[in-house]
Amino acid sequence: MSYATIAAIPILLWVGSQPLAGAAMLAAVVGLLVGVRRAHRLVRCVHECRALTFDLGGEVRITVAQHPTDDPS
């Protein structure tokens, strides 16, 4: 038996006895995974593009960028 199987047994028993809490936990885990993936994509984009753009709908777009400086410090 693997450690994942051993850990899954009490979790499955808990979800079986508390289905509403189990569904809430599943939704929270899925939301967390989606948020982490989006944050990783955002960090990668900012790192590559050196800018961050927010679309506020319609024709409004805000771009935050840092231009390189000639300051030797």
N, CA, C and O atoms as CSV, one atom per row, in Angstrom:
chain,resi,resn,atom,element,x,y,z
A,1,MET,N,N,0.839,-1.188,0.000
A,1,MET,CA,C,0.000,0.000,0.000
A,1,MET,C,C,0.879,1.245,0.000
A,1,MET,O,O,1.905,1.311,0.678
A,2,SER,N,N,0.456,2.199,-0.760
A,2,SER,CA,C,1.217,3.441,-0.796
A,2,SER,C,C,0.714,4.388,0.296
A,2,SER,O,O,-0.344,4.181,0.890
A,3,TYR,N,N,1.494,5.413,0.531
A,3,TYR,CA,C,1.110,6.396,1.544
A,3,TYR,C,C,-0.160,7.139,1.138
A,3,TYR,O,O,-0.959,7.516,1.996
A,4,ALA,N,N,-0.348,7.351,-0.156
A,4,ALA,CA,C,-1.558,8.038,-0.617
A,4,ALA,C,C,-2.803,7.209,-0.317
A,4,ALA,O,O,-3.837,7.755,0.068
A,5,THR,N,N,-2.710,5.915,-0.488
A,5,THR,CA,C,-3.844,5.042,-0.187
A,5,THR,C,C,-4.143,5.040,1.305
A,5,THR,O,O,-5.302,5.088,1.717
A,6,ILE,N,N,-3.101,4.985,2.098
A,6,ILE,CA,C,-3.282,4.995,3.552
A,6,ILE,C,C,-3.904,6.317,4.004
A,6,ILE,O,O,-4.757,6.325,4.891
A,7,ALA,N,N,-3.490,7.428,3.406
A,7,ALA,CA,C,-4.062,8.727,3.765
A,7,ALA,C,C,-5.484,8.874,3.236
A,7,ALA,O,O,-6.292,9.588,3.830
A,8,ALA,N,N,-5.800,8.210,2.129
A,8,ALA,CA,C,-7.125,8.356,1.524
A,8,ALA,C,C,-8.214,7.670,2.338
A,8,ALA,O,O,-9.367,8.099,2.303
A,9,ILE,N,N,-7.875,6.629,3.059
A,9,ILE,CA,C,-8.896,5.882,3.805
A,9,ILE,C,C,-9.591,6.760,4.850
A,9,ILE,O,O,-10.821,6.816,4.845
A,10,PRO,N,N,-8.871,7.449,5.748
A,10,PRO,CA,C,-9.594,8.303,6.702
A,10,PRO,C,C,-10.311,9.478,6.031
A,10,PRO,O,O,-11.370,9.907,6.489
A,11,ILE,N,N,-9.734,9.990,4.954
A,11,ILE,CA,C,-10.391,11.098,4.245
A,11,ILE,C,C,-11.705,10.623,3.639
A,11,ILE,O,O,-12.715,11.321,3.725
A,12,LEU,N,N,-11.700,9.444,3.029
A,12,LEU,CA,C,-12.937,8.908,2.453
A,12,LEU,C,C,-13.976,8.603,3.527
A,12,LEU,O,O,-15.169,8.814,3.310
A,13,LEU,N,N,-13.540,8.117,4.666
A,13,LEU,CA,C,-14.478,7.891,5.770
A,13,LEU,C,C,-15.083,9.207,6.250
A,13,LEU,O,O,-16.277,9.281,6.541
A,14,TRP,N,N,-14.253,10.243,6.330
A,14,TRP,CA,C,-14.746,11.556,6.754
A,14,TRP,C,C,-15.732,12.120,5.737
A,14,TRP,O,O,-16.779,12.646,6.113
A,15,VAL,N,N,-15.400,12.012,4.440
A,15,VAL,CA,C,-16.295,12.515,3.393
A,15,VAL,C,C,-17.603,11.724,3.395
A,15,VAL,O,O,-18.671,12.284,3.148
A,16,GLY,N,N,-17.517,10.435,3.672
A,16,GLY,CA,C,-18.736,9.627,3.743
A,16,GLY,C,C,-19.637,10.028,4.893
A,16,GLY,O,O,-20.861,9.949,4.782
A,17,SER,N,N,-19.046,10.456,5.997
A,17,SER,CA,C,-19.859,10.849,7.143
A,17,SER,C,C,-20.266,12.320,7.097
A,17,SER,O,O,-21.258,12.705,7.715
A,18,GLN,N,N,-19.519,13.135,6.379
A,18,GLN,CA,C,-19.801,14.574,6.262
A,18,GLN,C,C,-19.782,14.977,4.783
A,18,GLN,O,O,-18.834,15.630,4.347
A,19,PRO,N,N,-20.793,14.609,4.006
A,19,PRO,CA,C,-20.732,14.865,2.557
A,19,PRO,C,C,-20.727,16.352,2.193
A,19,PRO,O,O,-20.087,16.741,1.216
A,20,LEU,N,N,-21.418,17.173,2.951
A,20,LEU,CA,C,-21.438,18.607,2.636
A,20,LEU,C,C,-20.064,19.230,2.877
A,20,LEU,O,O,-19.585,20.025,2.069
A,21,ALA,N,N,-19.445,18.869,3.979
A,21,ALA,CA,C,-18.099,19.375,4.258
A,21,ALA,C,C,-17.096,18.828,3.244
A,21,ALA,O,O,-16.166,19.531,2.849
A,22,GLY,N,N,-17.281,17.587,2.825
A,22,GLY,CA,C,-16.402,17.008,1.811
A,22,GLY,C,C,-16.526,17.721,0.478
A,22,GLY,O,O,-15.530,17.955,-0.205
A,23,ALA,N,N,-17.759,18.068,0.108
A,23,ALA,CA,C,-17.965,18.807,-1.141
A,23,ALA,C,C,-17.351,20.200,-1.053
A,23,ALA,O,O,-16.768,20.692,-2.019
A,24,ALA,N,N,-17.484,20.832,0.110
A,24,ALA,CA,C,-16.877,22.156,0.294
A,24,ALA,C,C,-15.358,22.066,0.230
A,24,ALA,O,O,-14.704,22.937,-0.345
A,25,MET,N,N,-14.796,21.014,0.819
A,25,MET,CA,C,-13.347,20.840,0.770
A,25,MET,C,C,-12.880,20.592,-0.665
A,25,MET,O,O,-11.853,21.125,-1.085
A,26,LEU,N,N,-13.622,19.795,-1.404
A,26,LEU,CA,C,-13.266,19.535,-2.796
A,26,LEU,C,C,-13.320,20.820,-3.620
A,26,LEU,O,O,-12.433,21.078,-4.433
A,27,ALA,N,N,-14.354,21.619,-3.410
A,27,ALA,CA,C,-14.462,22.893,-4.130
A,27,ALA,C,C,-13.316,23.828,-3.760
A,27,ALA,O,O,-12.789,24.535,-4.619
A,28,ALA,N,N,-12.931,23.834,-2.494
A,28,ALA,CA,C,-11.823,24.689,-2.065
A,28,ALA,C,C,-10.504,24.238,-2.686
A,28,ALA,O,O,-9.700,25.071,-3.103
A,29,VAL,N,N,-10.279,22.941,-2.751
A,29,VAL,CA,C,-9.038,22.425,-3.341
A,29,VAL,C,C,-8.988,22.731,-4.832
A,29,VAL,O,O,-7.945,23.130,-5.350
A,30,VAL,N,N,-10.103,22.547,-5.520
A,30,VAL,CA,C,-10.144,22.852,-6.955
A,30,VAL,C,C,-9.914,24.344,-7.180
A,30,VAL,O,O,-9.157,24.725,-8.073
A,31,GLY,N,N,-10.556,25.184,-6.385
A,31,GLY,CA,C,-10.347,26.630,-6.507
A,31,GLY,C,C,-8.914,27.030,-6.232
A,31,GLY,O,O,-8.368,27.907,-6.901
A,32,LEU,N,N,-8.308,26.394,-5.257
A,32,LEU,CA,C,-6.908,26.681,-4.947
A,32,LEU,C,C,-5.993,26.281,-6.097
A,32,LEU,O,O,-5.073,27.019,-6.449
A,33,LEU,N,N,-6.242,25.119,-6.681
A,33,LEU,CA,C,-5.415,24.676,-7.805
A,33,LEU,C,C,-5.551,25.607,-9.007
A,33,LEU,O,O,-4.560,25.928,-9.663
A,34,VAL,N,N,-6.770,26.036,-9.293
A,34,VAL,CA,C,-6.984,26.966,-10.409
A,34,VAL,C,C,-6.290,28.293,-10.123
A,34,VAL,O,O,-5.658,28.868,-11.009
A,35,GLY,N,N,-6.406,28.776,-8.896
A,35,GLY,CA,C,-5.752,30.033,-8.530
A,35,GLY,C,C,-4.242,29.961,-8.626
A,35,GLY,O,O,-3.603,30.913,-9.075
A,36,VAL,N,N,-3.666,28.850,-8.212
A,36,VAL,CA,C,-2.211,28.686,-8.286
A,36,VAL,C,C,-1.756,28.655,-9.736
A,36,VAL,O,O,-0.736,29.252,-10.080
A,37,ARG,N,N,-2.500,27.967,-10.586
A,37,ARG,CA,C,-2.123,27.916,-12.004
A,37,ARG,C,C,-2.198,29.301,-12.642
A,37,ARG,O,O,-1.319,29.679,-13.415
A,38,ARG,N,N,-3.245,30.054,-12.318
A,38,ARG,CA,C,-3.375,31.400,-12.888
A,38,ARG,C,C,-2.298,32.332,-12.359
A,38,ARG,O,O,-1.765,33.153,-13.106
A,39,ALA,N,N,-1.976,32.214,-11.091
A,39,ALA,CA,C,-0.920,33.058,-10.523
A,39,ALA,C,C,0.428,32.728,-11.160
A,39,ALA,O,O,1.220,33.628,-11.442
A,40,HIS,N,N,0.687,31.458,-11.384
A,40,HIS,CA,C,1.944,31.066,-12.031
A,40,HIS,C,C,2.017,31.627,-13.447
A,40,HIS,O,O,3.064,32.114,-13.874
A,41,ARG,N,N,0.908,31.557,-14.169
A,41,ARG,CA,C,0.867,32.097,-15.528
A,41,ARG,C,C,1.075,33.615,-15.515
A,41,ARG,O,O,1.757,34.154,-16.386
A,42,LEU,N,N,0.494,34.298,-14.536
A,42,LEU,CA,C,0.647,35.746,-14.428
A,42,LEU,C,C,2.088,36.123,-14.117
A,42,LEU,O,O,2.624,37.059,-14.710
A,43,VAL,N,N,2.714,35.416,-13.204
A,43,VAL,CA,C,4.113,35.698,-12.856
A,43,VAL,C,C,5.018,35.463,-14.052
A,43,VAL,O,O,5.931,36.249,-14.307
A,44,ARG,N,N,4.772,34.394,-14.785
A,44,ARG,CA,C,5.592,34.106,-15.965
A,44,ARG,C,C,5.417,35.196,-17.021
A,44,ARG,O,O,6.388,35.606,-17.657
A,45,CYS,N,N,4.197,35.661,-17.206
A,45,CYS,CA,C,3.936,36.709,-18.192
A,45,CYS,C,C,4.617,38.017,-17.793
A,45,CYS,O,O,5.225,38.682,-18.632
A,46,VAL,N,N,4.519,38.382,-16.528
A,46,VAL,CA,C,5.159,39.616,-16.063
A,46,VAL,C,C,6.670,39.502,-16.199
A,46,VAL,O,O,7.335,40.474,-16.559
A,47,HIS,N,N,7.211,38.340,-15.917
A,47,HIS,CA,C,8.658,38.143,-16.029
A,47,HIS,C,C,9.118,38.260,-17.481
A,47,HIS,O,O,10.159,38.860,-17.749
A,48,GLU,N,N,8.367,37.701,-18.410
A,48,GLU,CA,C,8.755,37.734,-19.821
A,48,GLU,C,C,8.483,39.089,-20.461
A,48,GLU,O,O,9.319,39.594,-21.210
A,49,CYS,N,N,7.336,39.679,-20.183
A,49,CYS,CA,C,6.919,40.908,-20.867
A,49,CYS,C,C,7.367,42.174,-20.150
A,49,CYS,O,O,7.404,43.249,-20.749
A,50,ARG,N,N,7.704,42.054,-18.881
A,50,ARG,CA,C,8.066,43.212,-18.054
A,50,ARG,C,C,6.923,44.217,-17.957
A,50,ARG,O,O,7.153,45.413,-17.780
A,51,ALA,N,N,5.692,43.727,-18.072
A,51,ALA,CA,C,4.528,44.603,-17.960
A,51,ALA,C,C,3.337,43.786,-17.482
A,51,ALA,O,O,3.306,42.562,-17.613
A,52,LEU,N,N,2.369,44.484,-16.930
A,52,LEU,CA,C,1.144,43.864,-16.461
A,52,LEU,C,C,-0.014,44.714,-16.962
A,52,LEU,O,O,-0.067,45.915,-16.695
A,53,THR,N,N,-0.938,44.097,-17.685
A,53,THR,CA,C,-2.044,44.832,-18.286
A,53,THR,C,C,-3.360,44.332,-17.718
A,53,THR,O,O,-3.604,43.128,-17.647
A,54,PHE,N,N,-4.205,45.274,-17.315
A,54,PHE,CA,C,-5.539,44.967,-16.817
A,54,PHE,C,C,-6.558,45.499,-17.804
A,54,PHE,O,O,-6.556,46.690,-18.112
A,55,ASP,N,N,-7.428,44.636,-18.302
A,55,ASP,CA,C,-8.540,45.071,-19.141
A,55,ASP,C,C,-9.732,45.338,-18.235
A,55,ASP,O,O,-10.205,44.440,-17.538
A,56,LEU,N,N,-10.207,46.559,-18.248
A,56,LEU,CA,C,-11.332,46.926,-17.401
A,56,LEU,C,C,-12.647,46.894,-18.157
A,56,LEU,O,O,-13.655,47.415,-17.681
A,57,GLY,N,N,-12.640,46.298,-19.304
A,57,GLY,CA,C,-13.860,46.179,-20.089
A,57,GLY,C,C,-13.966,47.292,-21.111
A,57,GLY,O,O,-13.528,48.418,-20.879
A,58,GLY,N,N,-14.544,46.961,-22.222
A,58,GLY,CA,C,-14.723,47.965,-23.266
A,58,GLY,C,C,-13.398,48.436,-23.826
A,58,GLY,O,O,-12.599,47.643,-24.325
A,59,GLU,N,N,-13.177,49.731,-23.736
A,59,GLU,CA,C,-11.985,50.325,-24.333
A,59,GLU,C,C,-10.938,50.730,-23.306
A,59,GLU,O,O,-9.944,51.363,-23.660
A,60,VAL,N,N,-11.140,50.381,-22.052
A,60,VAL,CA,C,-10.229,50.813,-20.992
A,60,VAL,C,C,-9.227,49.707,-20.696
A,60,VAL,O,O,-9.602,48.565,-20.430
A,61,ARG,N,N,-7.956,50.059,-20.745
A,61,ARG,CA,C,-6.880,49.113,-20.455
A,61,ARG,C,C,-5.802,49.849,-19.672
A,61,ARG,O,O,-5.363,50.927,-20.074
A,62,ILE,N,N,-5.379,49.274,-18.565
A,62,ILE,CA,C,-4.329,49.861,-17.740
A,62,ILE,C,C,-3.102,48.967,-17.843
A,62,ILE,O,O,-3.183,47.761,-17.609
A,63,THR,N,N,-1.966,49.562,-18.196
A,63,THR,CA,C,-0.718,48.815,-18.297
A,63,THR,C,C,0.280,49.382,-17.304
A,63,THR,O,O,0.523,50.588,-17.266
A,64,VAL,N,N,0.847,48.507,-16.511
A,64,VAL,CA,C,1.874,48.884,-15.545
A,64,VAL,C,C,3.165,48.235,-16.016
A,64,VAL,O,O,3.244,47.015,-16.155
A,65,ALA,N,N,4.176,49.063,-16.261
A,65,ALA,CA,C,5.449,48.541,-16.754
A,65,ALA,C,C,6.594,49.284,-16.085
A,65,ALA,O,O,6.455,50.435,-15.670
A,66,GLN,N,N,7.701,48.618,-15.993
A,66,GLN,CA,C,8.899,49.241,-15.449
A,66,GLN,C,C,9.930,49.307,-16.565
A,66,GLN,O,O,10.384,48.287,-17.083
A,67,HIS,N,N,10.282,50.524,-16.915
A,67,HIS,CA,C,11.269,50.709,-17.964
A,67,HIS,C,C,12.668,50.636,-17.364
A,67,HIS,O,O,12.880,51.093,-16.240
A,68,PRO,N,N,13.607,50.079,-18.081
A,68,PRO,CA,C,14.972,50.013,-17.552
A,68,PRO,C,C,15.558,51.413,-17.378
A,68,PRO,O,O,15.301,52.314,-18.177
A,69,THR,N,N,16.325,51.570,-16.351
A,69,THR,CA,C,16.964,52.862,-16.088
A,69,THR,C,C,18.458,52.754,-16.350
A,69,THR,O,O,19.016,51.659,-16.437
A,70,ASP,N,N,19.089,53.906,-16.474
A,70,ASP,CA,C,20.530,53.945,-16.673
A,70,ASP,C,C,21.271,54.124,-15.353
A,70,ASP,O,O,22.480,54.353,-15.335
A,71,ASP,N,N,20.544,54.021,-14.264
A,71,ASP,CA,C,21.132,54.198,-12.944
A,71,ASP,C,C,22.034,53.004,-12.627
A,71,ASP,O,O,21.563,51.867,-12.634
A,72,PRO,N,N,23.321,53.236,-12.349
A,72,PRO,CA,C,24.241,52.114,-12.123
A,72,PRO,C,C,24.067,51.428,-10.772
A,72,PRO,O,O,24.718,50.414,-10.521
A,73,SER,N,N,23.222,51.939,-9.906
A,73,SER,CA,C,23.075,51.324,-8.583
A,73,SER,C,C,22.237,50.111,-8.700
A,73,SER,O,O,21.985,49.436,-7.701
